[in-house]
């Protein structure tokens, strides 16, 4: 039972980390595009 709980928390951690990583990458790409293609 305890082992299942540990695995669940580990997967939840990877999931949340992955989501934040993707959001961060999208944010960086958006900043880069705004720098390369400034709005008129």
C-alpha positions as MATLAB code, in Angstrom:
seq = 'XXXXXXXXXXXXXXXXXXXXXXXXXXXXXXXXXXXXXXXX';
ca = [
       0.000    0.000    0.000;
       2.736    2.438    0.981;
       4.713    1.579   -2.158;
       1.711    2.445   -4.362;
       1.420    5.804   -2.604;
       5.105    6.539   -3.222;
       4.759    5.685   -6.921;
       1.637    7.863   -7.176;
       3.419   10.879   -5.652;
       6.422   10.304   -7.907;
       4.214   10.237  -11.031;
       2.336   13.331   -9.830;
       5.655   15.119   -9.379;
       6.810   14.190  -12.888;
       3.434   15.272  -14.310;
       3.485   18.677  -12.618;
       7.151   19.169  -13.490;
       6.422   18.328  -17.127;
       3.520   20.772  -17.295;
       5.599   23.603  -15.819;
       8.504   22.753  -18.130;
       6.271   22.937  -21.221;
       4.715   26.228  -20.048;
       8.205   27.649  -19.449;
       9.368   26.588  -22.937;
       6.279   28.183  -24.541;
       6.978   31.363  -22.537;
      10.600   31.468  -23.735;
       9.574   30.896  -27.367;
       6.986   33.693  -27.109;
       9.604   36.093  -25.678;
      12.043   35.147  -28.440;
       9.441   35.672  -31.189;
       8.508   39.086  -29.764;
      12.200   40.012  -29.822;
      12.711   38.773  -33.392;
       9.426   40.133  -34.752;
       8.618   43.342  -32.863;
       5.004   44.513  -33.128;
       4.550   47.513  -35.375;
];
